[in-house]
Amino acid sequence: MKTRQWLVAGGLLALVVLAVIGLELTGGSSPPVPNHKLTGANGKEQTTLVDQRPLQTARKLLSLASTPEEQSVAQEALRLADHEVDLAFADALREAQEHPVQPTPETRELYQRVSRVQAAVKSDQDRVRTLTKSLASGGESNKENVQQQLDLAQAQLAMDQDELDDAKEDLTRAGGDLQSKIQRLLDEHEATQHAGDTQAPAAGFDINYDAGNLSAQLRAWNALREKQAKLVEARQGAVRAATDLGGRHQALEQHVKGEDSERQAVAQQAGLVLSGQQAAASSRQNAAAAISSLHHFSTDQKALSDLDKRIQDEQELGDTYGSWISLLQAHRRTALHGIIQSALWILLIVLGLYLVSRLIERYFAGLTPEKKRLHTLQVVARFALQALGVLLILFVIFGAPNQTPTVLGLAGAGLTVAMKDFIVAFFGWFILMGRNGIRVGDWVEINGVGGEVVEIGLLRTVLLETGNWTDSGHPTGRKVAFVNSYAVEDHYFNFSTSGQWLWDEIRLLIPAGQNPYPTIDAIQKLVTAETDTNARLAEQEWQRAANRYRVKSFSAVPSISVRPTTSGIEIVVRYITRAHERYDVRARLYQAVVDLLHRKPVQAAAAGKPSSTAD
């Protein structure tokens, strides 16, 4: 091969090697997708508290059920998995209650805070119950004062309850209250189950990342990339939201700590009001102010508790998005593996086509000049090879149609009707290339037109017209093209041997009164000498053809037939010649016969004239 061809083949081989390396790098099992884990305030991941994988697996399998029988079995599996997860939650709550987490300095301080606030809440609840009973059993004179004390006690209880919720949320975030975490997961599980019972799951867009064709793989890879970009943006938004909420929580917590002195003052004032140590008018004013302040403090504590819950939700949401992103990365890896595999198939097809094309060129380049007629066969082979390669590449890119036999059948029927003449002409070319076909240079007759074959294409045959066999055989200068369908639907005439032998004849008239036999003998010898070589070759070729076709052999010796006419004796001389030499041989024979006939009268006259010496 030439240098350029070696470079092309080497480049294709290098691309194939790179594709194989890419398959090895992207192949194998996908990396495991991390489970959803809880994260404490210290940033350390903790193991999953409740194993919900049975329920998750059952939900995935439910989406795969297609028939009613499969859906029934999948629903039963989902029910059993749900019951299993409920038991797992109950077991986890019992385990957390019996084996609490070992406290750290941070969680120990939070435990003390929770205990202190719980005691305050219990005291407030007792006071509210006492005042409620007093209000129900007291007289009308003291009813207004008791009502003020009850309102103040309820406000104090609401504030302490909110502070208790905030303390518990802080303890949960710090990882010191597993029971609260498990209870929170249980609430989320029940909410999810309720939403699943009331709403049918929406069918999402099916991304076939494991498709078998390149176009679907590219679409899936691009869709996964866009989805991953949206998830990354959502995760970053969740992280930013958690950070912002953490800042707000810290600022509000500092604000609440700055109000400790005011809270203590309000608490003392509320105690004086509840103990009845102030005058009635002053007591009413102080009670109203204390209630307003307690409502304000309660609102702050509730805001802190809500911020804690929102922070935890945002953190868990970010972790969930992270797990989803990891899953998409595994899917993208699978899609990329498929893309590389499809590209490898395309490269292998192109490389195979290139190598086979080079082999075809080398084979036909080594043919002898006598076989150059197979050049058209080379064109057909290359065209068929390229068409096959394009078809295979299209299958790799777009995949086989879902109804391949039906599509191919309808397409074939339509093409057969629309391109009948072209199809028949194409198959007629194979007949012409066969043993009983025609070759370039043959003198043939097609549909009444005779001539020399100058071109045999895939769809048509071109003749150089020479007229019929009774004419002189000179080319008329016109090219006549025939669609190759004549080889199937019509007929054509060709010679049975490769030498293109045919019988030709010349006619002579010997005047009456002249002895014809000497002339006939002389013409016999002349024609035999002129056609002796061709006659021997024709007999040899005809003998081979006779053996193949099992026909009777013949003699190629020239023959002369005599027919008397009113004008004299007509002599018909038949001899063997090649089709393309017919005119030249006939011209030479006519010239030789004219010379022969001209010499005989001269010799006869010379023989009958008396010599001068005799006189």
C-alpha positions as CSV (number, residue, x, y, z in Angstrom):
1,M,0.0,0.0,0.0
2,K,1.0,3.6,-0.4
3,T,2.2,5.8,2.4
4,R,-1.2,7.6,2.5
5,Q,-3.0,4.3,2.8
6,W,-0.8,3.1,5.5
7,L,-1.4,6.4,7.4
8,V,-5.2,6.0,7.1
9,A,-5.1,2.4,8.2
10,G,-2.8,3.3,11.1
11,G,-5.0,6.2,12.2
12,L,-8.1,3.9,12.2
13,L,-6.2,1.3,14.2
14,A,-5.1,3.9,16.7
15,L,-8.7,5.1,17.1
16,V,-9.8,1.5,17.7
17,V,-7.2,1.0,20.4
18,L,-8.3,4.2,22.1
19,A,-11.9,3.1,22.0
20,V,-10.9,-0.3,23.5
21,I,-9.1,1.6,26.3
22,G,-12.2,3.7,26.9
23,L,-14.3,0.6,27.1
24,E,-12.0,-0.8,29.7
25,L,-12.0,2.4,31.7
26,T,-15.8,2.8,31.7
27,G,-16.7,-0.8,31.9
28,G,-17.2,-3.0,34.9
29,S,-19.6,-2.6,37.8
30,S,-20.8,0.9,38.5
31,P,-19.6,2.6,41.7
32,P,-22.0,2.0,44.7
33,V,-24.5,4.8,45.3
34,P,-24.2,6.1,48.8
35,N,-27.2,5.6,51.1
36,H,-29.0,8.5,52.7
37,K,-27.1,9.2,56.0
38,L,-27.7,11.5,58.9
39,T,-25.1,14.1,59.7
40,G,-24.6,15.5,63.2
41,A,-23.4,18.9,64.2
42,N,-19.8,17.6,64.4
43,G,-20.0,16.8,60.7
44,K,-19.5,13.0,61.2
45,E,-21.8,10.7,59.3
46,Q,-23.7,8.3,61.2
47,T,-25.1,4.9,60.1
48,T,-28.7,4.7,58.9
49,L,-31.0,4.5,61.8
50,V,-33.8,2.6,60.1
51,D,-33.3,0.3,57.1
52,Q,-35.9,1.3,54.6
53,R,-34.4,-0.6,51.7
54,P,-37.1,-3.3,51.5
55,L,-39.8,-0.6,51.0
56,Q,-37.6,1.2,48.4
57,T,-36.9,-2.0,46.5
58,A,-40.6,-2.9,46.5
59,R,-41.5,0.5,45.1
60,K,-39.0,0.2,42.3
61,L,-40.3,-3.3,41.4
62,L,-43.9,-2.0,41.5
63,S,-43.0,0.4,38.6
64,L,-41.8,-2.5,36.6
65,A,-45.0,-4.6,36.8
66,S,-46.9,-4.5,33.5
67,T,-49.6,-7.2,33.7
68,P,-52.4,-7.3,36.2
69,E,-51.0,-10.5,37.8
70,E,-47.6,-8.9,38.2
71,Q,-49.2,-5.7,39.7
72,S,-51.1,-7.8,42.2
73,V,-47.9,-9.6,43.3
74,A,-46.0,-6.3,43.4
75,Q,-48.8,-4.7,45.6
76,E,-48.6,-7.6,48.0
77,A,-44.8,-7.3,48.1
78,L,-45.2,-3.5,48.8
79,R,-47.6,-4.2,51.7
80,L,-45.2,-6.7,53.3
81,A,-42.3,-4.4,52.8
82,D,-44.2,-1.5,54.4
83,H,-45.1,-3.7,57.4
84,E,-41.5,-4.7,57.7
85,V,-40.4,-1.0,57.7
86,D,-43.0,-0.2,60.4
87,L,-41.6,-3.0,62.6
88,A,-38.1,-1.7,61.9
89,F,-39.2,1.8,63.1
90,A,-40.7,0.3,66.3
91,D,-37.6,-1.7,67.0
92,A,-35.4,1.3,66.4
93,L,-37.4,3.5,68.8
94,R,-37.3,0.8,71.5
95,E,-33.5,0.4,70.9
96,A,-32.9,4.1,71.1
97,Q,-34.9,4.3,74.4
98,E,-33.0,1.4,76.0
99,H,-29.6,2.3,74.7
100,P,-29.2,6.1,74.6
101,V,-26.2,7.7,73.0
102,Q,-23.2,8.4,75.1
103,P,-23.2,12.1,75.9
104,T,-20.5,14.5,74.8
105,P,-19.7,17.8,76.5
106,E,-21.9,19.6,74.0
107,T,-24.8,17.1,74.2
108,R,-24.5,17.0,78.0
109,E,-25.0,20.8,78.2
110,L,-28.0,20.4,75.8
111,Y,-29.4,17.6,78.0
112,Q,-29.2,19.9,81.0
113,R,-30.9,22.7,79.1
114,V,-33.7,20.3,78.0
115,S,-34.1,19.0,81.6
116,R,-34.3,22.6,83.0
117,V,-36.8,23.7,80.4
118,Q,-38.9,20.5,80.9
119,A,-39.1,21.3,84.6
120,A,-40.2,24.8,83.8
121,V,-42.8,23.5,81.4
122,K,-44.1,21.1,84.0
123,S,-44.3,23.9,86.5
124,D,-46.2,26.1,84.0
125,Q,-48.6,23.3,83.2
126,D,-49.4,22.7,87.0
127,R,-49.9,26.5,87.5
128,V,-52.3,26.6,84.4
129,R,-54.3,23.7,85.8
130,T,-54.5,25.3,89.2
131,L,-55.6,28.6,87.9
132,T,-58.1,27.0,85.6
133,K,-59.7,25.2,88.6
134,S,-59.6,28.5,90.6
135,L,-61.3,30.3,87.8
136,A,-64.1,27.7,87.6
137,S,-64.7,27.6,91.4
138,G,-64.0,31.3,92.3
139,G,-66.5,34.1,92.8
140,E,-67.3,36.9,90.5
141,S,-65.3,39.5,92.5
142,N,-62.0,37.7,92.0
143,K,-62.7,36.3,88.5
144,E,-61.0,39.1,86.6
145,N,-57.8,38.8,88.6
146,V,-57.7,35.0,88.2
147,Q,-58.3,35.4,84.4
148,Q,-55.3,37.7,84.1
149,Q,-53.1,35.3,86.1
150,L,-54.3,32.4,83.8
151,D,-53.5,34.3,80.7
152,L,-50.1,35.1,82.0
153,A,-49.4,31.5,83.0
154,Q,-50.5,30.3,79.6
155,A,-48.2,32.8,77.9
156,Q,-45.4,31.6,80.1
157,L,-46.2,28.0,79.2
158,A,-46.2,28.7,75.5
159,M,-42.8,30.4,75.7
160,D,-41.3,27.6,77.8
161,Q,-42.7,25.0,75.4
162,D,-41.2,26.7,72.4
163,E,-37.9,26.9,74.2
164,L,-38.2,23.2,74.9
165,D,-38.8,22.5,71.3
166,D,-35.8,24.6,70.3
167,A,-33.6,22.8,72.8
168,K,-34.7,19.4,71.6
169,E,-34.0,20.4,68.0
170,D,-30.5,21.5,69.0
171,L,-30.0,18.2,70.8
172,T,-31.2,16.3,67.7
173,R,-28.9,18.3,65.4
174,A,-26.0,17.6,67.7
175,G,-26.7,13.8,67.5
176,G,-27.6,13.3,71.1
177,D,-31.3,12.4,70.7
178,L,-31.7,9.3,68.5
179,Q,-35.2,8.8,69.6
180,S,-36.3,12.2,68.2
181,K,-34.4,11.5,64.9
182,I,-36.2,8.1,64.5
183,Q,-39.5,9.7,65.4
184,R,-38.9,12.4,62.7
185,L,-38.1,9.7,60.1
186,L,-41.2,7.8,61.1
187,D,-43.3,11.0,60.6
188,E,-41.7,11.4,57.2
189,H,-42.4,7.8,56.3
190,E,-46.0,8.1,57.3
191,A,-46.4,11.3,55.3
192,T,-44.9,9.6,52.3
193,Q,-47.2,6.6,52.6
194,H,-50.2,8.9,52.9
195,A,-49.1,10.9,49.8
196,G,-48.6,7.6,47.9
197,D,-52.1,6.4,48.8
198,T,-53.8,9.6,47.8
199,Q,-51.9,10.3,44.6
200,A,-50.9,8.1,41.7
201,P,-47.2,8.3,40.9
202,A,-46.5,10.6,37.9
203,A,-44.7,8.8,35.1
204,G,-41.4,10.6,34.4
205,F,-39.5,10.8,31.2
206,D,-37.8,7.5,30.5
207,I,-34.1,8.0,29.8
208,N,-32.8,4.8,28.2
209,Y,-29.1,5.3,29.2
210,D,-28.4,1.6,28.4
211,A,-29.8,1.8,24.8
212,G,-28.3,-0.2,22.0
213,N,-27.8,2.5,19.4
214,L,-25.6,5.6,19.3
215,S,-28.3,8.3,18.8
216,A,-30.3,7.1,21.9
217,Q,-27.1,6.8,23.9
218,L,-26.1,10.4,23.0
219,R,-29.6,11.7,23.9
220,A,-29.6,9.8,27.2
221,W,-26.1,11.1,28.0
222,N,-27.1,14.6,27.2
223,A,-30.4,14.3,29.2
224,L,-28.5,12.9,32.2
225,R,-26.0,15.7,32.0
226,E,-28.7,18.3,32.0
227,K,-30.5,16.6,34.9
228,Q,-27.3,16.4,36.8
229,A,-26.7,20.1,36.2
230,K,-30.1,20.8,37.6
231,L,-29.5,18.6,40.6
232,V,-26.2,20.2,41.3
233,E,-27.8,23.6,41.2
234,A,-30.6,22.3,43.5
235,R,-28.0,20.9,45.9
236,Q,-26.1,24.1,46.0
237,G,-29.3,25.9,46.6
238,A,-30.1,23.6,49.5
239,V,-26.6,24.1,51.0
240,R,-26.9,27.9,50.6
241,A,-30.4,27.8,52.1
242,A,-29.1,25.8,55.1
243,T,-26.2,28.2,55.5
244,D,-28.5,31.2,55.3
245,L,-30.9,29.6,57.8
246,G,-28.0,28.8,60.1
247,G,-26.9,32.5,60.0
248,R,-30.4,33.6,60.8
249,H,-30.6,31.0,63.6
250,Q,-27.4,32.2,65.1
251,A,-28.4,35.9,64.9
252,L,-31.8,35.1,66.4
253,E,-30.2,33.0,69.1
254,Q,-27.8,35.9,70.0
255,H,-30.8,38.2,70.1
256,V,-32.6,35.8,72.4
257,K,-29.6,35.6,74.6
258,G,-29.4,39.4,74.7
259,E,-33.0,39.4,76.1
260,D,-32.2,37.2,79.1
261,S,-32.2,40.1,81.5
262,E,-35.4,41.3,80.2
263,R,-36.9,37.9,80.4
264,Q,-35.8,37.5,84.0
265,A,-37.4,40.9,84.8
266,V,-40.6,39.8,83.1
267,A,-40.6,36.5,84.9
268,Q,-40.2,38.3,88.3
269,Q,-43.0,40.7,87.4
270,A,-45.2,37.7,86.4
271,G,-44.4,36.0,89.7
272,L,-45.5,39.1,91.6
273,V,-48.7,39.2,89.6
274,L,-49.4,35.6,90.2
275,S,-48.6,35.9,93.9
276,G,-51.0,38.8,94.2
277,Q,-48.5,41.1,95.9
278,Q,-49.4,44.1,93.7
279,A,-52.4,46.4,93.8
280,A,-55.4,45.6,91.5
281,A,-54.9,48.4,89.0
282,S,-51.2,48.1,88.9
283,S,-51.5,44.3,88.7
284,R,-53.7,44.5,85.6
285,Q,-51.3,46.8,83.8
286,N,-48.3,44.7,84.8
287,A,-50.1,41.5,83.8
288,A,-50.9,42.9,80.4
289,A,-47.3,44.0,79.8
290,A,-46.0,40.7,81.0
291,I,-48.3,38.8,78.7
292,S,-47.2,40.9,75.7
293,S,-43.6,40.4,76.6
294,L,-44.1,36.6,77.1
295,H,-45.8,36.4,73.7
296,H,-42.9,38.2,72.1
297,F,-40.4,35.8,73.8
298,S,-42.5,32.8,72.8
299,T,-42.5,34.0,69.2
300,D,-38.7,34.2,69.2
301,Q,-38.4,30.7,70.7
302,K,-40.8,29.3,68.1
303,A,-38.9,30.9,65.4
304,L,-35.7,29.3,66.7
305,S,-37.4,25.9,66.7
306,D,-38.7,26.3,63.2
307,L,-35.3,27.4,62.0
308,D,-33.8,24.3,63.5
309,K,-36.3,22.1,61.6
310,R,-35.7,24.0,58.4
311,I,-32.0,23.7,58.7
312,Q,-32.2,20.0,59.2
313,D,-34.6,19.6,56.3
314,E,-32.3,21.5,54.0
315,Q,-29.3,19.4,55.1
316,E,-31.2,16.2,54.5
317,L,-32.4,17.6,51.1
318,G,-28.9,18.3,50.1
319,D,-27.8,14.8,51.1
320,T,-30.7,13.4,49.1
321,Y,-29.7,15.4,46.0
322,G,-26.1,14.2,46.5
323,S,-27.3,10.6,46.5
324,W,-29.3,11.3,43.3
325,I,-26.3,12.9,41.7
326,S,-24.1,9.9,42.5
327,L,-26.8,7.7,40.9
328,L,-26.8,9.9,37.8
329,Q,-23.1,9.7,37.6
330,A,-23.3,6.0,37.5
331,H,-25.9,6.2,34.7
332,R,-23.8,8.6,32.8
333,R,-20.8,6.2,33.1
334,T,-23.0,3.5,31.6
335,A,-24.2,5.8,28.8
336,L,-20.6,6.8,28.1
337,H,-19.6,3.2,28.0
338,G,-22.3,2.5,25.4
339,I,-21.3,5.6,23.3
340,I,-17.7,4.4,23.2
341,Q,-18.8,0.9,22.3
342,S,-20.9,2.2,19.4
343,A,-18.0,4.3,18.2
344,L,-15.8,1.3,18.4
345,W,-18.2,-0.6,16.2
346,I,-18.3,2.2,13.7
347,L,-14.5,2.3,13.6
348,L,-14.3,-1.4,13.1
349,I,-16.8,-1.2,10.3
350,V,-14.9,1.6,8.6
351,L,-11.5,-0.2,9.1
352,G,-12.9,-3.4,7.7
353,L,-14.4,-1.6,4.7
354,Y,-11.1,0.1,4.0
355,L,-9.1,-3.1,4.2
356,V,-11.5,-5.1,2.1
357,S,-11.6,-2.3,-0.5
358,R,-7.8,-2.3,-0.7
359,L,-7.8,-6.1,-1.2
360,I,-10.3,-5.7,-4.0
361,E,-8.2,-3.1,-5.7
362,R,-5.1,-5.3,-5.4
363,Y,-6.9,-8.3,-6.8
364,F,-8.3,-6.5,-9.9
365,A,-5.0,-4.6,-10.4
366,G,-3.2,-8.0,-10.9
367,L,-5.6,-9.2,-13.6
368,T,-4.3,-9.8,-17.1
369,P,-5.4,-7.4,-19.9
370,E,-7.8,-10.2,-21.2
371,K,-9.7,-10.0,-17.9
372,K,-10.1,-6.2,-17.8
373,R,-13.7,-6.8,-18.7
374,L,-14.2,-7.5,-15.0
375,H,-13.7,-3.9,-14.2
376,T,-17.4,-3.5,-14.0
377,L,-17.5,-6.3,-11.5
378,Q,-15.0,-4.4,-9.4
379,V,-17.3,-1.3,-9.4
380,V,-20.2,-3.5,-8.3
381,A,-18.2,-5.1,-5.5
382,R,-17.0,-1.8,-4.2
383,F,-20.5,-0.3,-4.4
384,A,-22.0,-3.3,-2.6
385,L,-19.3,-3.1,0.1
386,Q,-19.9,0.6,0.6
387,A,-23.7,0.1,0.7
388,L,-23.3,-2.7,3.3
389,G,-21.0,-0.5,5.4
390,V,-23.4,2.5,5.3
391,L,-26.3,0.2,6.3
392,L,-24.3,-1.3,9.2
393,I,-23.3,2.2,10.4
394,L,-26.9,3.4,10.2
395,F,-27.9,0.4,12.3
396,V,-25.3,1.3,14.9
397,I,-26.3,4.9,15.0
398,F,-30.1,4.6,14.9
399,G,-30.6,0.9,15.7
400,A,-32.7,-1.6,13.9
401,P,-36.4,-0.7,13.5
402,N,-38.9,-2.3,15.9
403,Q,-40.7,-4.0,13.0
404,T,-37.6,-4.7,10.9
405,P,-39.2,-7.6,8.8
406,T,-42.3,-5.6,8.1
407,V,-40.4,-2.4,7.2
408,L,-38.0,-4.3,4.9
409,G,-40.9,-6.1,3.3
410,L,-42.9,-3.0,2.6
411,A,-39.8,-1.1,1.4
412,G,-38.8,-4.0,-0.8
413,A,-42.2,-4.2,-2.4
414,G,-42.4,-0.5,-3.0
415,L,-38.9,-0.4,-4.6
416,T,-39.7,-3.4,-6.7
417,V,-42.7,-1.8,-8.2
418,A,-41.1,1.7,-8.6
419,M,-37.8,0.5,-9.9
420,K,-38.7,-2.7,-11.8
421,D,-36.8,-1.8,-15.0
422,F,-33.7,-0.8,-13.1
423,I,-33.8,-4.0,-11.0
424,V,-34.3,-6.2,-14.1
425,A,-31.5,-4.4,-15.8
426,F,-29.2,-4.9,-12.9
427,F,-29.9,-8.6,-12.7
428,G,-29.6,-8.8,-16.5
429,W,-26.0,-7.6,-16.1
430,F,-25.2,-10.7,-14.1
431,I,-26.6,-12.8,-16.9
432,L,-24.5,-11.0,-19.4
433,M,-21.4,-11.5,-17.2
434,G,-22.1,-15.2,-17.1
435,R,-20.8,-18.0,-19.3
436,N,-23.3,-17.5,-22.1
437,G,-23.2,-13.7,-21.9
438,I,-21.4,-11.2,-24.0
439,R,-18.0,-9.4,-23.7
440,V,-16.6,-6.1,-24.9
441,G,-15.5,-6.5,-28.5
442,D,-18.1,-9.2,-29.4
443,W,-20.1,-8.7,-32.5
444,V,-23.7,-9.3,-31.5
445,E,-27.3,-8.6,-32.5
446,I,-29.7,-7.2,-30.0
447,N,-33.3,-6.6,-30.9
448,G,-32.5,-6.6,-34.6
449,V,-29.5,-4.2,-34.3
450,G,-26.1,-5.6,-35.0
451,G,-22.7,-4.2,-34.0
452,E,-19.6,-4.4,-31.9
453,V,-20.0,-4.3,-28.1
454,V,-18.1,-1.2,-26.7
455,E,-19.5,-1.0,-23.2
456,I,-21.3,-3.2,-20.7
457,G,-22.5,-1.2,-17.7
458,L,-24.6,-2.1,-14.8
459,L,-27.8,-0.9,-16.4
460,R,-27.1,-0.8,-20.1
461,T,-25.1,-2.2,-23.0
462,V,-23.7,0.0,-25.8
463,L,-23.1,-1.2,-29.4
464,L,-21.2,0.4,-32.2
465,E,-23.7,-0.2,-35.0
466,T,-22.4,-2.1,-38.1
467,G,-25.6,-3.1,-39.8
468,N,-26.8,-6.6,-40.4
469,W,-24.8,-9.5,-41.8
470,T,-25.8,-9.0,-45.4
471,D,-24.3,-5.5,-45.4
472,S,-20.7,-4.7,-45.8
473,G,-20.1,-4.7,-42.0
474,H,-18.8,-1.1,-41.9
475,P,-19.5,0.8,-38.7
476,T,-22.3,3.4,-39.2
477,G,-20.8,5.7,-36.6
478,R,-23.8,5.5,-34.3
479,K,-23.8,4.1,-30.8
480,V,-26.9,2.2,-29.8
481,A,-27.7,1.7,-26.1
482,F,-29.9,-1.1,-24.7
483,V,-31.1,-1.5,-21.2
484,N,-29.8,-4.8,-19.8
485,S,-33.3,-6.0,-19.2
486,Y,-33.1,-7.6,-22.8
487,A,-31.0,-10.3,-21.3
488,V,-34.0,-11.4,-19.1
489,E,-37.1,-10.4,-21.1
490,D,-35.9,-10.5,-24.8
491,H,-33.2,-12.2,-26.8
492,Y,-29.8,-11.5,-28.2
493,F,-27.5,-13.2,-30.7
494,N,-23.9,-13.9,-30.0
495,F,-21.3,-16.4,-31.3
496,S,-20.7,-19.7,-29.5
497,T,-16.9,-19.4,-29.6
498,S,-14.6,-16.8,-28.4
499,G,-13.1,-16.3,-31.9
500,Q,-16.4,-14.8,-33.2
501,W,-16.3,-17.1,-36.3
502,L,-19.0,-16.9,-39.0
503,W,-19.7,-18.1,-42.5
504,D,-19.4,-15.6,-45.3
505,E,-19.8,-16.0,-49.0
506,I,-19.0,-14.4,-52.3
507,R,-21.0,-14.9,-55.6
508,L,-19.4,-15.0,-59.1
509,L,-21.0,-15.4,-62.6
510,I,-19.2,-17.3,-65.3
511,P,-20.5,-16.4,-68.8
512,A,-22.2,-19.1,-70.8
513,G,-20.0,-20.9,-73.3
514,Q,-16.9,-20.9,-71.1
515,N,-15.6,-24.0,-69.3
516,P,-16.3,-23.3,-65.6
517,Y,-14.3,-26.1,-64.1
518,P,-10.8,-24.7,-64.4
519,T,-12.1,-21.4,-62.8
520,I,-13.9,-23.3,-60.0
521,D,-10.7,-25.3,-59.2
522,A,-8.6,-22.1,-59.2
523,I,-11.1,-20.3,-57.0
524,Q,-11.2,-23.3,-54.6
525,K,-7.5,-23.3,-54.2
526,L,-7.3,-19.5,-53.8
527,V,-10.0,-19.4,-51.1
528,T,-8.5,-22.4,-49.3
529,A,-5.1,-20.8,-49.2
530,E,-6.6,-17.5,-47.9
531,T,-8.7,-19.0,-45.1
532,D,-6.6,-22.0,-44.2
533,T,-5.3,-20.5,-40.9
534,N,-8.7,-19.3,-39.8
535,A,-10.3,-22.6,-40.7
536,R,-8.0,-24.6,-38.5
537,L,-8.5,-22.2,-35.5
538,A,-12.3,-22.3,-36.0
539,E,-12.3,-26.1,-36.1
540,Q,-10.4,-26.2,-32.8
541,E,-12.6,-23.8,-31.0
542,W,-15.7,-25.4,-32.4
543,Q,-14.5,-28.8,-31.3
544,R,-14.2,-27.5,-27.7
545,A,-17.7,-25.9,-27.9
546,A,-19.1,-29.2,-29.4
547,N,-17.7,-31.1,-26.4
548,R,-19.2,-28.7,-24.0
549,Y,-22.6,-28.4,-25.6
550,R,-22.7,-32.0,-26.9
551,V,-23.4,-31.0,-30.5
552,K,-22.0,-32.3,-33.8
553,S,-18.7,-30.9,-35.0
554,F,-18.3,-29.4,-38.5
555,S,-15.6,-28.9,-41.1
556,A,-14.4,-25.3,-41.8
557,V,-13.1,-26.2,-45.3
558,P,-14.4,-23.7,-47.9
559,S,-17.2,-25.0,-50.1
560,I,-18.4,-24.0,-53.6
561,S,-21.9,-24.5,-54.9
562,V,-22.8,-24.2,-58.6
563,R,-26.1,-23.1,-60.0
564,P,-26.9,-22.7,-63.7
565,T,-28.7,-19.5,-64.8
566,T,-29.8,-18.0,-68.1
567,S,-26.8,-15.7,-68.0
568,G,-24.2,-18.4,-67.2
569,I,-23.0,-20.4,-64.3
570,E,-23.4,-18.8,-60.8
571,I,-20.7,-19.8,-58.3
572,V,-21.3,-19.3,-54.5
573,V,-18.2,-19.6,-52.4
574,R,-18.6,-20.1,-48.6
575,Y,-15.7,-19.8,-46.2
576,I,-15.1,-19.2,-42.5
577,T,-13.9,-15.8,-41.1
578,R,-14.0,-13.7,-38.0
579,A,-16.8,-11.2,-37.6
580,H,-14.6,-8.2,-37.4
581,E,-12.4,-9.4,-40.3
582,R,-15.3,-10.2,-42.7
583,Y,-15.0,-7.1,-44.8
584,D,-11.3,-7.3,-45.2
585,V,-11.3,-11.0,-46.1
586,R,-14.1,-10.5,-48.6
587,A,-12.2,-7.6,-50.2
588,R,-9.0,-9.6,-50.5
589,L,-10.9,-12.5,-52.0
590,Y,-12.7,-10.3,-54.6
591,Q,-9.4,-8.8,-55.5
592,A,-7.8,-12.2,-55.9
593,V,-10.7,-13.6,-58.0
594,V,-10.6,-10.5,-60.3
595,D,-6.9,-11.0,-60.8
596,L,-7.5,-14.7,-61.4
597,L,-10.3,-14.1,-64.0
598,H,-8.3,-11.4,-65.7
599,R,-5.2,-13.6,-66.1
600,K,-7.1,-16.5,-67.6
601,P,-8.4,-14.6,-70.7
602,V,-5.0,-13.1,-71.2
603,Q,-3.3,-16.5,-71.0
604,A,-5.9,-18.0,-73.4
605,A,-5.4,-15.3,-75.9
606,A,-1.7,-15.6,-75.8
607,A,-2.0,-19.4,-76.3
608,G,-4.2,-19.0,-79.4
609,K,-2.1,-16.3,-81.2
610,P,0.5,-17.7,-83.9
611,S,4.1,-16.9,-83.4
612,S,6.0,-14.5,-85.8
613,T,8.7,-17.1,-86.5
614,A,6.2,-19.6,-87.7
615,D,4.9,-17.2,-90.3
